[in-house]
Amino acid sequence: MDAITSFDNNRVALYAAAYAQGGDDAVNTLAAKYAALSTQYQQLLASELAVNDPAYQNLSDRAGQETAALKNSITTMNDINQTISALSTVITAVAGIVALV
Amino acid sequence: MMKMKLFFQLLVLLLLTSCSSSKLLLQTGAQASKDGILVCQKGVDTYTLLSQQQAIDQSQQQIILILSVPNPAAINLAENKASPIAKEIAPRINAYKSLLSVYQVFGLLTGSDEPGDTKAAEDALTASYNNIKQLPDLSASVSGFISTAGSAIMKQIQSGSVKKHNEALYELTKAYLALWNDEMPVWQKYLGLVYNRYANQLRTNPAAVYDMAKVKEALTEPYTGDAVILELFRVKQINDVTQQKAAVEKQLTDFGKALTLLNQAHLDLSKDASVTSDASNTLNTLETLLQTK
C-alpha cells in the first residue's frame, strides 16, 4: 500500500516525465504498471480471504445438513400428529361402544 | 373417586406448567427464526455491497488517471477486469444463503405453536373427547385433562425438538461469527484502498484541471482567493469520500453486531427456561439494530 501511496503522491510528475521521454505509449505503460500494482495489493487481500474459503464451504455443507435435520424433525412431528388423529378415532369408537352398552 | 380426581387435577397442573414454558420457548424460537432470516439477508446484502466496491474503485481510478496525465485523449482506460477480491465474495454469499434456508425451515418448526397438521389432529382429539364427556360417571377433571393432554404433549415434543436444533444453530452462528470477525480487518484494508486512496488522490490533483468558476459555484463559504477556494473545495470532496466510506463501514459493523446478538440469543435459548426471556431481550435489541438505517 505504501508503494501505491508513494506513486499517487508523485503521479503527475511521473506521468509528465514518462510523456517527455516516450510520449503517450510511455504514459500508458506507466498507467498499466500502476494498475498492476493495485491488482497485486488486491491479490494479497484476496489471498488472506481465500484461506477461509474451505471453512465457508464447510459451513454451507453444515447448514445444508441442519436444514435436512430440521425437515426430518418436522416430518416426525407430523407423524406424531397423525398418531394422535388415529388415537382419537379409536377413542371415539370406544366411547360409542361404551355408550351403547 | 376423590383420589382419582386429585390425581388428574395434579396431572393437569403439571402439564399446564410444562406447556407454559414450552410455549415461551416456541415463541422465542419463532422470534429467533424470523430474526435469523433478517440477519442472513443482511449478510448477503453486506457482501453484495462489498462486491460493488470494485466498480466504484475502477470508476474513481479512471477519473484520477484522466486528471493526471498530460494527454488524456490518448490514454487506454483499463478494461473492467474482475478484481481478485470479487471471486471471494461468492462463497460467502452462498454460505449465508445456506444459513438463511436453515432459518426458514426452523421457522416451520417454531412459526406457530404447532407445526404441520397438529391443529387438525388436536381438533379430532377434542371431538372424540367430547363423545367421552357424554359417558356416565366421567368426572369433569378427567375430561378437562384429556382435552389439554394432546396439546401439552405435542408442545413438549415440539419444544424439545426446537431446543435441539437451537443448539445446532448456536454452533453454526458461532462459526459464522468467528469467520466474520477474522476477515473484518481485510475488508477494512480493502475499503481503505477504495476510499482512502481516492481521497489522497483528490488532495493531490493538479490545480490546472479545475474550472475555478465552477468550483466557486459549488462552495457557499464566504472566502476569497483561488488558492483558498480550491483547497476548501478539495476538503469538501474528501469529506464526501470519507462519508461514503463511513456508510459502508457502518453496514459492516452493524452486520457484525447483528450476528453477535443472534449467536447470543441462541446461547440464551439453549439454557434453562428461566433464561428464555434473556433470549427474547437479546432478540429485541437485535431487531432494533436491524431497523436502524
Interface residues (C-beta under 8 A of the other chain):
Chain A: M1 I4 T5 D8 N9 R11 V12 Y15 A16 Y19 D24 V27 N28 A31 A32 A35 S38 T39 Y41 Q42 Q43 L45 A46 S47 E48 L49 A50 N52 D53 A55 Y56 Q57 L59 S60 R62 A63 G64 E66 T67 A69 L70 K71 S73 I74 T76 M77 N78 I80 N81 Q82 I84 S85 L87 S88 T89 I91 T92 A95 G96 V98 A99
Chain B: Q61 I64 L65 S68 V69 P70 N71 A74 I75 N76 A78 K81 S83 P84 I85 K87 E88 P91 R92 N94 A95 S98 L99 S101 V102 V105 F106 L108 L109 E114 P115 G116 D117 T118 A120 A121 E122 A124 L125 A127 S128 Y129 N131 I132 Q134 L135 G150 M154 I157 Q158 S161 K164 H165 A168 L169 L172 A175 Y176 L179 D182 E183 V186 K189 Y190 G192 L193 R197 N200 Q201 T204 P206
